[in-house]
Amino acid sequence: MEQSGDGEPSVRLHIVEQSMSASVKLADNYSSAFFEPQRETNDPPKSVDGDPDLTGLCRDSGDVGAPEKKLTLFALRLAILEKAASGLGTLGFIWATVVLLGGFAIALEKKDFWFITIILLIEGARIFSRSHELEWQHQATWSLTEAGRLSFRALKSSSRLLFRSLKLIFRPFSIHTTRIPSSVEMANDPTSKDPPPPPRRTWHTSDVPLLPFSGWVFLTRNVSRVLYWLQLLAASACVSLSLMRLVDQDFGQLRPDDPDKKNRKAALDIFYSLALAEALLFLAEKAYWEWKVSYRLLLEEVNRECHFGDAGMVSIKRFFYDAYSKCVEGSIFDGLKMDLVTFAEELLGSSSRDEQLIGARILLKFSTSHRFADATLRKIGTSTPVIERLIEMLNWKNPAEEEIRRSAAVIVSKLAGKKQNALRVAGISGAMESISSLLYTGQSNSNSGPDEASHLCGAAAAAADHANYGFSVFNLLGLLILKKLTKDHDNCGKIGNTRGLLAKIIGFTGDGETLGRRESATESQVKAVKRSLQVVKMLASTSGQTGKLLRQEISEIVFTVSNIRGILQYGENHTVIQKLGIEILTSLAMDEEARERIGVTGGMIKELLRIFFMQQQNAVKVEAGEALAMLALESKANCCRILKEMNVVERLVEALHDPVLRINASRILRNLCKHAGHEYLFCLRGVAAAIGTVVKAITTAEVKLLEVSLGLAAQVLRFMDAEEFAMQMEQLGIREEEFAETLVRVLQRYHYPSVKVPRMRRFVIEIAMWMMNCDTKCIRVFSDLGMEKELESVSETTSELECFNVFSGSVGLSRHGTPLCSLVDAALELMATSSAAM
């Protein structure tokens, strides 16, 4: 970052141009996941496919000041004024009762007696009103129906509103306020599209009529207004009465012969001063309240900073009332310990649906906020009861609770993006079953038997009630949660062990034909297919015994392979989805039985070859080549199916010249040559034409291309004799001694087994043994080049790493028939025997 001349910071990015062609890099980056061991890490990948939902949570830089701090500080200052006024009021009450009325009651003038009495009654009424005002204010905001009807300032409305309310006292009981329609109103409203929520069996506390036929004022939600105005009137009257007596100072004549009255004037001055100070402090508190709330719009400001929207004012009011109550009822510092996240967590555990919704909205907003996501999720993640509550909410099916359930699902999806939180989520008992409930599509099975007739009738009625229920939204959220959970190995096992969950996930991959029609596939359908494929891919690529079991379970579901075939056939407009489908096939093909299931699925091999040889979409072509190489591995039947396609050998040999296809084309050809069987030797004679390209690659290539070229050469040489090989080498202008020297240099370079190219030394030894068996003169050439020494070095450094064809993570699969140590011993014996004969 640099500072520009106008003081604005600027950012410079250094862009490095790629010297290597994109196609070559693509071939190197792919085609390696299953043919070389991958060291497994505990850190999940940062991104899977660029989906914004997969990028995890926004990270906070440092400590971010929470907006609610303004409210807790405001509550603290109000509490200081309130407690100061209450302290003065208590002192004045004690002074009046003990000193004045107790000691001077008989000696007081009649006017002062009644003034003191009235002031005490007024202050008593004010204190009573004050002690109960917060309680009524709480009741006024317990229902979310107040969100569109009441603002915070409405609780302190003008005298015009008070006059209007007084007029309504004598009217018949009715409510003419703007509010969210009740369930009865919605049911009777023909224009309402939303299904009515179920009727409540309890009262909304804000709608309770305290007295029969009492009209508007005596509803609980309006009592706080009455108490508020009563306090203001009481404080104003107290100020007026106290000032009147302090200004008049007519406390009666003090006679020298009456010593009982000599301190009367001072005592009255003290009382009226205390009463005046108390009332003024209370009015100052109210003025400060009005200035911050009505003029400075403090609550609206905090609501705006929290991005809660219009409905968020209810949440802000509730939080402020709680903080203020704590400051007033306990220590003035108790409110400072409150924060909106903890407040929302408490509401989430409430039995009131409105409070649950308030809590869910707060947590949803903060967990998806750029500023507060990390801190919020960290706090939620350390609270097991809150996670359990969120998981429980995923099961809620009531349409009236749809928003709560959706908010809980989004929060859980954010939690699952963090490894530690993901472990806690999956560790909750019944968590996978709850997540599975999100994948319900609302569709009945048409093939149900007669025993399920009553169930289907109930399902039809439920479907009518759920006409507008957002199933697709919950499906996408459920798949997103599962996708994030699959980044952990243990979670993959739990997903596989959850009854019916795999079948539900795979069910979303069945829209392949819909994807082919642009006008038919909606965005949510495409995203559902994509996410389900991502989940299946992560499950199928799991390593170890867990991965083996998952691949078996996935392949045994009869729709898995056929659904992916549909995606390959019709998904040309969605290459990312096609690529995911092919990656799943590659992972499943690691299992021998699944490999055969894929092969016998009609048109699957043909579709993969079509994609592999098509002109564009390099990333999909590379994945198709890897899938074909895996399907041909140790599968005679699949090799036969590939060879039955027209001119496939010639096209694969030609693909060796394509930088994108040559690695996988080499692998496919090698597996065909090795596993097709003797009956297809004639069809494979065409691979001999590739020897020139392969030898040239061996002398110039490195790493992966060098390894696959060596492997292909070891198999192609089986179709040639010494004369043909010598002729090809002569055409290339390469002497056999130079080629032998190249092989020895490869062994010298890879003195130890390599993780990236674990079969390199095996292929070199196989080629060297073929050359020595075909021409004994090659034995002397290799001996002069120090081949025997290199073979001994290989014998001392062999490892289990070099004994497998493919790998699942760091676990080897498909063991070679001949161990490398046996191959080395055979080569050494060949050299020793031939040397003795010579």
C-alpha positions in Angstrom: 0.0 0.0 0.0 1.2 3.5 -0.8 0.1 7.0 0.1 -0.9 9.1 -2.9 -0.5 12.8 -3.2 -4.0 13.6 -2.1 -3.7 11.6 1.0 -5.8 8.6 -0.2 -4.2 5.2 0.2 -3.6 3.2 -3.0 -2.8 -0.4 -3.6 -0.4 -1.7 -6.3 -0.6 -5.3 -7.5 2.3 -6.9 -9.1 1.0 -9.2 -11.8 3.3 -12.0 -12.9 2.8 -13.1 -16.5 2.7 -16.8 -17.1 5.5 -18.0 -19.2 4.1 -21.5 -19.6 1.0 -22.0 -21.6 -2.3 -22.4 -19.8 -3.0 -25.8 -21.3 0.3 -27.2 -20.1 -0.3 -25.9 -16.6 -3.8 -27.3 -16.6 -2.5 -30.8 -17.5 0.1 -30.5 -14.7 -2.3 -29.2 -12.0 -4.9 -31.9 -12.7 -4.4 -35.6 -13.4 -2.6 -36.2 -10.1 -5.1 -36.5 -7.4 -5.4 -40.3 -7.5 -2.2 -41.4 -9.1 0.1 -40.0 -6.5 -0.2 -39.9 -2.7 -1.5 -36.7 -1.1 -0.3 -35.7 2.3 -3.5 -35.0 4.2 -3.7 -31.7 6.2 -6.1 -30.7 8.9 -6.8 -27.3 7.3 -9.9 -27.4 5.0 -9.6 -25.9 1.5 -10.2 -22.2 1.3 -12.5 -22.5 -1.7 -14.0 -25.2 -3.8 -15.4 -23.6 -6.9 -15.6 -19.9 -6.4 -19.1 -20.0 -4.9 -19.5 -17.1 -2.5 -21.1 -19.4 0.0 -17.9 -21.5 0.1 -15.5 -18.7 0.8 -16.3 -19.1 4.5 -16.8 -16.1 6.9 -15.5 -12.6 6.6 -12.6 -12.0 8.9 -12.5 -9.1 11.3 -9.3 -7.1 11.5 -8.8 -6.5 15.2 -11.4 -5.6 17.8 -14.4 -4.0 16.3 -16.5 -1.7 18.5 -20.0 -3.1 18.9 -22.8 -0.7 18.2 -24.7 -1.8 21.3 -22.0 -0.2 23.5 -23.7 3.1 22.8 -26.9 1.8 24.3 -25.2 0.3 27.4 -23.3 3.5 28.1 -26.6 5.5 27.6 -28.3 3.1 30.1 -25.5 3.6 32.6 -25.8 7.4 32.5 -29.5 7.3 32.8 -29.2 4.9 35.8 -26.8 7.3 37.5 -29.4 10.1 37.2 -32.2 7.8 38.2 -30.4 6.5 41.3 -29.3 10.0 42.2 -32.9 11.2 42.0 -34.1 8.1 43.9 -31.5 8.8 46.6 -32.5 12.4 47.0 -36.2 11.3 47.1 -35.5 8.7 49.8 -33.6 11.3 51.8 -36.4 13.9 51.4 -39.0 11.3 52.4 -37.1 10.4 55.5 -36.5 14.1 56.3 -40.2 14.8 55.9 -41.5 11.9 58.0 -38.9 12.0 60.7 -38.0 15.7 61.0 -41.0 17.6 59.8 -44.1 15.5 60.2 -42.6 13.6 63.1 -41.0 16.5 65.0 -42.8 19.7 63.8 -46.2 18.4 62.6 -48.0 20.3 65.3 -45.8 23.4 64.9 -46.1 23.5 61.1 -48.3 26.1 59.4 -51.4 24.6 57.8 -50.2 25.5 54.3 -46.8 23.8 54.8 -48.4 20.8 56.2 -50.6 20.3 53.2 -47.8 21.2 50.8 -45.5 18.6 52.3 -48.3 16.0 52.3 -49.2 16.6 48.7 -45.5 16.6 47.7 -45.0 13.2 49.4 -48.1 11.8 47.8 -47.0 13.0 44.4 -43.5 11.7 44.9 -44.9 8.4 46.1 -47.0 8.1 43.1 -44.1 9.0 40.8 -41.8 6.5 42.5 -44.5 3.8 42.2 -45.0 4.6 38.5 -41.3 4.6 37.9 -40.7 1.3 39.5 -43.3 -0.3 37.2 -42.8 1.6 34.0 -40.0 -0.6 32.7 -42.0 -3.7 33.4 -44.9 -2.4 31.3 -42.5 -1.2 28.6 -41.1 -4.7 28.4 -44.6 -6.1 28.0 -45.2 -3.6 25.2 -42.3 -5.0 23.2 -42.7 -8.7 23.7 -44.7 -9.1 20.5 -43.2 -8.6 17.0 -46.6 -7.1 16.0 -45.4 -4.0 17.7 -42.6 -3.6 15.1 -44.7 -1.9 12.5 -47.0 -0.1 15.0 -44.8 1.4 17.7 -41.6 3.3 17.7 -39.6 4.0 20.8 -40.8 7.6 20.7 -44.4 6.5 20.6 -44.0 5.5 24.3 -43.5 9.2 25.0 -46.0 10.7 22.7 -47.3 14.2 22.7 -50.2 15.7 24.7 -52.3 15.3 21.6 -52.0 11.6 21.7 -52.8 11.7 25.4 -55.9 13.7 24.7 -56.9 11.2 22.0 -56.4 8.3 24.4 -58.6 9.9 27.0 -61.4 10.3 24.5 -61.2 6.6 23.8 -61.6 5.6 27.4 -65.4 5.9 27.2 -65.7 4.1 23.8 -66.6 0.5 23.5 -63.7 -2.0 23.6 -62.0 -1.9 20.2 -58.5 -1.6 18.8 -57.9 0.7 15.8 -54.2 0.5 15.6 -52.1 -0.7 12.7 -50.8 -4.2 13.3 -49.9 -7.4 11.6 -53.1 -9.3 10.8 -54.1 -12.1 13.1 -54.6 -15.6 12.0 -58.4 -15.1 11.9 -58.1 -12.0 9.8 -55.7 -13.7 7.4 -58.0 -16.7 7.0 -60.9 -14.4 6.2 -58.9 -12.2 3.8 -59.2 -13.5 0.2 -56.3 -11.4 -0.9 -53.9 -12.9 1.5 -51.5 -15.4 -0.1 -49.7 -16.6 3.0 -51.1 -19.4 5.0 -52.5 -18.4 8.3 -50.4 -19.3 11.3 -52.0 -21.7 13.8 -54.2 -19.9 16.5 -52.4 -19.0 19.7 -53.6 -20.6 22.9 -52.2 -17.9 25.1 -52.6 -14.1 25.2 -50.2 -11.6 23.7 -49.3 -9.7 26.9 -49.6 -6.4 25.0 -53.2 -7.1 24.1 -54.5 -8.0 27.5 -57.5 -5.8 28.6 -56.9 -5.2 32.3 -60.6 -4.3 33.0 -63.7 -5.3 31.2 -65.1 -2.6 28.9 -62.1 -0.4 29.8 -61.3 0.7 26.3 -58.0 1.5 24.7 -56.1 2.9 27.7 -56.3 -0.2 29.9 -54.6 -2.5 27.4 -51.3 -3.5 28.8 -49.4 -2.1 25.9 -50.7 1.4 26.7 -50.3 1.4 30.5 -46.6 2.4 30.1 -47.7 5.6 28.4 -50.0 6.5 31.3 -47.3 5.8 33.8 -44.8 7.9 31.8 -47.1 10.9 31.7 -48.0 10.4 35.4 -44.3 10.7 36.3 -43.8 13.8 34.2 -46.9 15.5 35.8 -45.8 14.4 39.3 -42.3 15.8 38.8 -43.5 19.0 37.3 -46.0 19.5 40.2 -43.3 18.8 42.7 -41.0 21.4 41.1 -43.8 24.0 41.1 -44.9 23.3 44.7 -41.3 23.3 46.0 -40.4 26.5 44.2 -43.5 28.2 45.4 -42.6 27.6 49.0 -38.9 28.3 48.6 -39.7 31.7 47.0 -42.5 32.7 49.4 -40.6 31.7 52.5 -43.8 32.4 54.6 -43.3 29.6 57.1 -44.9 31.5 59.9 -43.6 34.0 62.6 -40.9 32.8 64.9 -41.4 34.0 68.4 -38.5 34.1 70.9 -40.6 32.4 73.6 -41.2 29.4 71.3 -37.9 27.4 71.1 -39.7 24.4 69.4 -40.0 26.4 66.2 -36.6 28.0 65.9 -35.3 25.3 63.4 -38.6 25.1 61.4 -37.5 27.4 58.6 -34.2 25.6 58.0 -35.9 22.2 58.1 -38.5 23.3 55.6 -35.9 24.8 53.3 -33.9 21.6 53.4 -37.0 19.5 52.5 -38.2 21.7 49.7 -34.7 21.9 48.3 -34.4 18.1 48.4 -37.8 17.7 46.7 -36.8 20.3 44.1 -33.4 18.7 43.4 -35.0 15.2 43.1 -37.7 16.4 40.6 -35.1 18.4 38.6 -32.8 15.4 38.4 -35.7 13.2 37.2 -36.7 15.9 34.6 -33.0 16.1 33.6 -33.0 12.4 33.1 -36.1 12.6 31.0 -34.7 15.5 29.0 -31.5 13.5 28.4 -33.6 10.5 27.4 -35.6 12.6 25.0 -32.6 14.3 23.6 -30.7 11.1 22.9 -33.7 9.1 21.7 -36.0 11.5 20.0 -33.6 14.2 18.8 -30.3 12.3 18.3 -32.2 9.1 17.3 -29.7 6.9 19.2 -31.8 3.7 18.9 -32.3 4.2 15.1 -28.5 4.9 14.8 -27.6 1.6 16.5 -30.2 -0.2 14.5 -28.7 1.2 11.3 -25.2 0.3 12.3 -26.4 -3.3 13.0 -28.2 -3.4 9.7 -31.3 -4.8 11.3 -33.8 -3.0 9.1 -37.2 -1.6 10.2 -38.2 -4.7 12.1 -34.9 -4.5 14.1 -36.2 -1.6 16.2 -38.1 -4.2 18.4 -34.8 -6.0 19.1 -33.0 -2.8 19.9 -35.7 -1.6 22.2 -35.8 -4.9 24.0 -32.1 -4.9 24.5 -32.0 -1.4 25.8 -34.8 -2.0 28.3 -33.0 -5.1 29.6 -29.7 -3.2 29.9 -31.4 -0.2 31.6 -33.3 -2.5 34.0 -30.1 -4.2 35.1 -28.5 -0.9 35.7 -31.4 0.4 37.8 -32.3 -2.7 39.7 -28.7 -3.9 40.4 -25.3 -2.2 40.1 -25.1 0.6 37.6 -22.4 -1.4 35.8 -24.5 -4.5 35.3 -25.8 -3.3 32.0 -22.3 -2.8 30.6 -21.8 -6.5 30.6 -24.6 -7.1 28.2 -24.2 -7.6 24.4 -26.5 -8.3 21.6 -25.2 -11.8 20.9 -25.7 -13.0 24.4 -29.1 -11.3 24.5 -30.0 -13.1 21.2 -28.8 -16.4 22.6 -31.1 -16.0 25.6 -34.1 -15.2 23.4 -33.4 -18.2 21.2 -34.0 -20.5 24.1 -37.3 -18.8 25.0 -40.7 -20.5 24.6 -42.1 -17.5 22.9 -42.1 -17.7 19.1 -41.7 -13.9 18.8 -38.7 -13.9 21.1 -37.2 -16.8 19.3 -37.5 -14.9 16.0 -35.9 -11.8 17.5 -33.0 -13.9 18.7 -32.7 -15.7 15.4 -32.7 -12.4 13.4 -30.0 -10.9 15.5 -27.7 -13.9 15.3 -28.4 -14.3 11.6 -27.5 -10.6 10.9 -24.3 -10.7 13.0 -23.1 -14.1 11.7 -23.3 -12.9 8.1 -21.9 -9.4 8.9 -18.6 -8.4 7.5 -17.7 -6.7 10.7 -19.0 -9.1 13.4 -19.1 -12.6 11.8 -15.9 -14.0 13.3 -16.6 -12.8 16.8 -20.2 -13.8 16.7 -19.5 -17.3 15.4 -16.7 -17.8 17.9 -19.1 -17.0 20.7 -21.9 -19.2 19.4 -19.4 -22.0 18.7 -18.3 -22.1 22.3 -21.9 -22.5 23.6 -23.1 -26.0 23.3 -26.7 -25.2 24.4 -27.0 -22.6 21.7 -25.7 -25.0 19.0 -28.1 -27.7 20.3 -31.0 -25.1 20.1 -30.1 -24.2 16.5 -29.9 -27.8 15.5 -33.2 -28.5 17.1 -34.8 -25.6 15.0 -33.7 -27.3 11.8 -36.5 -29.8 12.4 -39.3 -27.3 12.8 -41.8 -27.7 10.0 -44.5 -25.3 11.0 -45.0 -22.6 8.3 -45.3 -20.0 11.0 -41.8 -20.9 12.1 -40.3 -20.8 8.6 -38.2 -17.7 9.1 -36.8 -19.0 12.4 -35.9 -22.3 10.8 -34.3 -20.6 7.8 -32.3 -18.3 10.0 -31.1 -21.2 12.1 -30.0 -23.1 9.0 -28.0 -20.1 7.7 -26.3 -19.7 11.1 -25.5 -23.4 11.2 -24.0 -23.2 7.7 -21.8 -20.4 8.8 -20.7 -22.4 11.9 -19.9 -25.4 9.7 -17.4 -23.2 7.8 -15.0 -23.3 10.8 -13.3 -26.6 11.5 -13.7 -26.5 15.3 -17.3 -25.4 15.0 -18.0 -28.0 12.4 -16.8 -30.7 14.8 -19.1 -29.3 17.5 -22.1 -29.2 15.1 -21.6 -32.8 13.9 -21.0 -33.9 17.5 -24.5 -32.9 18.6 -26.7 -35.9 19.1 -29.2 -36.1 16.2 -27.5 -33.3 14.2 -27.2 -35.2 11.0 -30.9 -36.2 11.2 -31.8 -32.6 11.7 -29.7 -31.5 8.7 -31.3 -34.3 6.7 -34.7 -32.9 7.4 -33.7 -29.8 5.4 -33.4 -31.9 2.3 -37.2 -32.7 2.3 -38.6 -31.6 -1.0 -42.3 -31.7 -0.2 -43.0 -34.3 -2.9 -44.8 -37.6 -2.3 -43.7 -40.9 -3.7 -46.1 -41.9 -6.5 -45.1 -45.6 -6.2 -46.4 -46.0 -2.7 -48.6 -49.0 -1.9 -52.2 -49.2 -0.7 -51.0 -49.4 2.9 -49.7 -45.8 2.7 -53.0 -44.4 1.4 -53.9 -42.7 4.7 -50.3 -41.3 4.9 -50.6 -39.9 1.4 -53.9 -38.2 2.2 -52.2 -36.5 5.2 -49.3 -35.6 3.0 -51.6 -34.0 0.5 -53.2 -31.9 3.1 -49.8 -30.9 4.5 -48.7 -30.0 1.0 -51.7 -27.7 0.6 -50.8 -26.0 3.9 -47.2 -25.8 2.7 -48.0 -24.3 -0.7 -45.6 -21.4 -0.2 -43.1 -23.1 2.0 -39.6 -22.5 0.8 -38.4 -26.1 0.3 -35.8 -25.2 -2.3 -34.2 -22.6 0.1 -34.0 -25.2 2.9 -32.7 -27.8 0.4 -29.8 -25.5 -0.6 -29.0 -24.6 3.0 -29.0 -28.3 4.0 -26.6 -29.2 1.1 -24.4 -26.2 2.0 -24.1 -27.4 5.6 -23.3 -30.9 4.5 -20.7 -29.6 2.0 -18.9 -27.7 4.7 -19.1 -30.6 7.1 -17.6 -33.0 4.6 -14.2 -31.2 4.9 -13.6 -33.3 8.0 -13.0 -37.0 7.7 -15.0 -38.0 10.7 -18.0 -36.0 9.6 -18.0 -37.9 6.3 -18.4 -41.1 8.2 -21.3 -39.7 10.2 -23.0 -38.6 7.0 -22.7 -42.1 5.6 -24.0 -43.7 8.7 -27.2 -41.5 8.8 -30.1 -43.5 7.5 -31.4 -42.3 4.2 -29.2 -39.2 4.0 -27.0 -40.4 1.1 -30.1 -41.3 -1.0 -31.5 -37.8 -0.3 -28.3 -36.1 -1.4 -28.0 -38.2 -4.6 -31.6 -37.5 -5.3 -30.7 -33.9 -6.1 -28.3 -35.0 -8.9 -31.2 -36.3 -11.0 -31.9 -33.1 -13.0 -29.4 -33.8 -15.7 -32.0 -33.6 -18.5 -33.4 -30.4 -17.1 -29.9 -28.8 -17.2 -29.8 -29.4 -21.0 -32.8 -27.0 -21.5 -31.8 -23.5 -20.6 -35.3 -22.3 -20.2 -36.3 -25.2 -17.9 -33.4 -25.1 -15.4 -33.9 -22.5 -12.6 -31.0 -21.1 -10.7 -32.0 -22.9 -7.6 -32.1 -26.2 -9.5 -28.7 -25.7 -10.9 -27.3 -24.7 -7.6 -28.9 -27.7 -5.9 -27.4 -30.1 -8.4 -24.0 -28.4 -8.0 -24.0 -28.6 -4.2 -25.2 -32.1 -4.1 -22.4 -33.2 -6.5 -19.9 -31.3 -4.3 -21.1 -33.2 -1.3 -21.0 -36.6 -3.1 -17.5 -35.7 -4.5 -16.1 -35.0 -1.0 -17.7 -38.2 0.4 -16.4 -40.4 -2.5 -12.9 -39.0 -2.2 -12.6 -39.7 1.5 -9.5 -41.7 2.3 -9.0 -44.8 4.5 -11.5 -47.4 5.5 -14.2 -44.7 5.9 -13.8 -43.7 2.2 -13.9 -47.3 1.1 -17.2 -47.9 2.8 -18.7 -44.6 1.6 -17.7 -45.4 -2.0 -19.4 -48.8 -1.7 -22.6 -47.2 -0.3 -22.7 -44.4 -2.9 -22.2 -46.8 -5.8 -24.8 -49.2 -4.5 -27.5 -46.5 -4.7 -29.0 -47.3 -8.1 -29.5 -43.7 -9.2 -25.9 -42.5 -8.6 -24.2 -43.5 -11.9 -27.3 -43.0 -14.1 -27.8 -39.5 -12.7 -24.2 -38.6 -13.5 -24.6 -40.1 -17.0 -27.6 -37.7 -17.5 -25.4 -34.8 -16.3 -22.7 -35.8 -18.8 -25.2 -36.1 -21.6 -27.1 -32.9 -21.0 -24.9 -30.7 -18.9 -22.8 -29.1 -21.7 -24.0 -25.6 -20.6 -22.8 -26.2 -17.1 -19.1 -27.4 -17.3 -18.5 -27.0 -13.6 -21.3 -29.5 -12.9 -20.0 -31.8 -15.6 -16.6 -31.7 -14.0 -17.9 -32.5 -10.6 -19.8 -35.5 -12.0 -16.7 -36.9 -13.7 -14.6 -36.4 -10.5 -17.2 -38.5 -8.6 -16.9 -41.2 -11.2 -13.1 -41.2 -10.8 -13.4 -41.5 -7.0 -15.9 -44.3 -7.2 -13.8 -46.1 -9.7 -11.2 -46.7 -6.9 -13.5 -49.4 -5.7 -13.4 -52.5 -7.9 -17.1 -53.2 -7.8 -18.0 -49.6 -8.4 -15.6 -49.6 -11.4 -17.6 -52.4 -13.0 -21.0 -50.8 -12.2 -19.8 -47.6 -14.0 -18.6 -49.6 -16.9 -21.8 -51.6 -17.4 -23.9 -48.4 -17.3 -25.0 -47.9 -20.9 -23.2 -45.1 -22.7 -21.0 -44.1 -19.8 -17.7 -45.0 -21.5 -18.8 -43.5 -24.7 -19.8 -40.2 -23.0 -16.4 -40.0 -21.2 -14.5 -40.6 -24.5 -16.7 -38.0 -26.3 -15.8 -35.4 -23.6 -12.1 -36.4 -23.6 -11.8 -35.8 -27.3 -13.9 -32.7 -27.7 -12.4 -29.5 -28.9 -12.9 -27.2 -25.9 -13.5 -27.2 -22.1 -10.0 -28.3 -21.2 -10.7 -28.7 -17.5 -13.6 -31.2 -18.2 -11.4 -33.0 -20.8 -8.6 -33.5 -18.2 -11.1 -34.9 -15.6 -12.6 -37.2 -18.2 -9.2 -38.6 -19.1 -8.5 -39.3 -15.4 -11.8 -41.1 -15.1 -11.1 -43.3 -18.1 -7.6 -44.1 -16.8 -9.1 -45.1 -13.5 -11.9 -47.2 -15.1 -9.4 -49.1 -17.3 -7.1 -49.9 -14.3 -7.1 -53.6 -13.6 -10.5 -54.0 -15.4 -10.4 -56.2 -18.4 -14.1 -55.6 -19.1 -13.8 -51.8 -19.1 -10.7 -52.0 -21.3 -12.7 -54.1 -23.8 -15.5 -51.5 -23.7 -13.0 -48.7 -24.5 -11.4 -50.6 -27.3 -14.8 -51.3 -28.9 -15.1 -47.6 -29.7 -14.2 -46.7 -33.2 -10.5 -45.8 -33.8 -9.9 -45.2 -30.1 -6.3 -46.4 -30.1 -5.4 -44.2 -33.0 -7.1 -41.2 -31.4 -5.3 -41.8 -28.1 -2.0 -42.0 -29.8 -2.7 -38.8 -31.6 -3.7 -37.2 -28.2 -0.1 -37.8 -27.0 0.8 -34.7 -29.0 -1.8 -32.5 -27.1 -0.3 -30.8 -24.1 -3.6 -31.1 -22.2 -4.4 -34.7 -23.0 -1.0 -36.4 -23.2 -0.7 -37.3 -19.5 -4.0 -39.0 -19.3 -3.8 -40.4 -22.8 -0.6 -42.1 -21.7 -2.2 -43.5 -18.6 -5.2 -44.8 -20.6 -3.0 -46.5 -23.2 -0.8 -48.0 -20.6 -3.8 -49.6 -18.8 -5.2 -50.8 -22.0 -2.0 -52.5 -23.0 -1.6 -54.1 -19.6 -5.1 -55.2 -18.7 -7.0 -55.7 -22.0 -6.0 -59.3 -22.5 -4.4 -61.3 -25.3 -7.6 -61.3 -27.4 -7.1 -57.5 -28.0 -3.4 -57.7 -28.9 -4.2 -57.1 -32.6 -6.3 -54.0 -31.8 -3.4 -52.7 -29.7 -0.8 -53.1 -32.3 -1.4 -49.5 -33.2 0.2 -48.3 -30.0 3.6 -49.1 -31.5 3.2 -45.9 -33.5 3.5 -43.9 -30.3 7.0 -45.1 -29.4 8.7 -42.2 -31.1 6.6 -39.6 -29.2 7.1 -41.5 -26.0 10.9 -41.8 -26.3 11.1 -38.2 -27.2 9.1 -37.3 -24.1 11.4 -39.5 -21.9 14.5 -37.6 -23.1 13.0 -34.1 -22.6 10.1 -34.2 -20.1 10.2 -34.1 -16.3 8.1 -35.1 -13.3 4.6 -36.3 -14.2 5.0 -36.4 -18.0 8.3 -38.3 -17.6 6.7 -40.8 -15.3 3.6 -41.6 -17.5 5.8 -41.7 -20.6 8.1 -44.2 -19.0 5.1 -46.3 -17.9 3.6 -46.2 -21.4 7.0 -47.1 -23.0 7.3 -50.1 -20.7 4.0 -51.4 -22.1 4.5 -50.4 -25.8 7.8 -52.2 -26.0 5.9 -55.4 -25.4 4.4 -55.0 -28.9 7.9 -54.5 -30.5 11.0 -56.5 -31.1 14.6 -55.3 -30.9 14.8 -54.5 -34.6 11.7 -52.3 -34.6 12.9 -50.5 -31.6 16.3 -49.9 -33.1 14.7 -48.6 -36.3 12.5 -46.2 -34.3 15.5 -44.9 -32.4 17.5 -44.5 -35.6 14.6 -42.4 -37.1 14.6 -40.2 -34.0 18.4 -39.8 -34.2 18.9 -41.3 -30.7 21.4 -44.0 -30.0 20.5 -46.8 -27.7 23.5 -45.9 -25.5 22.1 -42.4 -25.1 18.7 -43.7 -24.2 20.2 -46.1 -21.7 22.1 -43.2 -20.2 18.9 -41.2 -19.9 17.4 -44.1 -17.9 20.3 -44.3 -15.6 20.2 -40.5 -15.0 16.6 -40.8 -14.0 17.5 -43.4 -11.3 20.4 -41.1 -10.2 18.0 -38.1 -10.0 15.4 -40.0 -8.0 17.7 -41.6 -5.5 14.8 -41.9 -3.1 11.1 -42.6 -3.7 9.2 -39.5 -4.8 5.7 -38.6 -3.5 4.8 -36.8 -6.8 6.1 -39.6 -9.0 6.0 -42.8 -7.0 6.2 -45.2 -10.0 9.1 -43.6 -11.7 11.9 -46.0 -10.7 9.7 -49.1 -11.3 9.1 -48.0 -14.9 12.7 -47.3 -15.6 13.7 -50.8 -14.3 11.0 -52.4 -16.5 12.3 -50.7 -19.6 15.9 -51.5 -18.8 15.1 -55.2 -18.3 13.2 -55.3 -21.6 16.2 -53.8 -23.4 18.7 -56.2 -21.7 16.5 -59.2 -22.5 16.2 -58.1 -26.2 19.8 -57.3 -26.7 22.6 -58.6 -24.5 24.9 -55.8 -25.7 22.6 -53.4 -23.7 23.8 -55.2 -20.5 27.4 -54.1 -21.1 26.1 -50.5 -21.9 24.1 -50.4 -18.6 27.0 -51.9 -16.7 29.4 -49.3 -18.0 26.9 -46.6 -17.0 26.8 -47.8 -13.4 23.3 -49.4 -13.6 24.2 -52.1 -11.1 25.2 -49.6 -8.5 21.9 -47.7 -9.1 19.9 -50.9 -8.8 21.6 -51.7 -5.5 20.7 -48.1 -4.3 17.1 -48.7 -5.3 17.1 -52.0 -3.4 18.2 -50.2 -0.3 15.6 -47.4 -0.5 12.5 -49.2 -1.7 9.3 -48.3 0.2 5.6 -49.2 0.4 5.0 -45.9 -1.6 6.2 -47.6 -4.8 4.0 -50.7 -4.5 0.6 -49.1 -5.6 -1.0 -47.9 -8.8 -3.3 -45.3 -7.3 -3.7 -43.6 -3.9 -6.6 -42.4 -1.8 -5.0 -39.6 0.1 -2.0 -41.2 1.7 -3.5 -44.7 1.5 -2.4 -47.0 -1.4 -4.8 -48.9 -3.6 -4.4 -51.4 -6.4 -1.1 -53.0 -5.4 1.4 -53.9 -8.1 1.6 -57.6 -8.8 5.4 -57.6 -8.6 7.0 -55.8 -5.6 9.7 -53.4 -6.6 12.3 -55.2 -4.5 11.6 -58.4 -6.6 11.9 -56.4 -9.8 15.2 -55.0 -8.7 16.5 -58.5 -7.7 15.5 -59.8 -11.1 17.3 -57.0 -12.9 20.5 -57.5 -10.8 20.3 -61.3 -11.4 19.9 -60.7 -15.2 23.0 -58.4 -15.2 25.0 -60.8 -13.1 24.1 -63.9 -15.2 24.8 -62.2 -18.5 28.1 -60.7 -17.3 29.3 -64.2 -16.2 28.3 -65.6 -19.6 30.2 -62.9 -21.4 
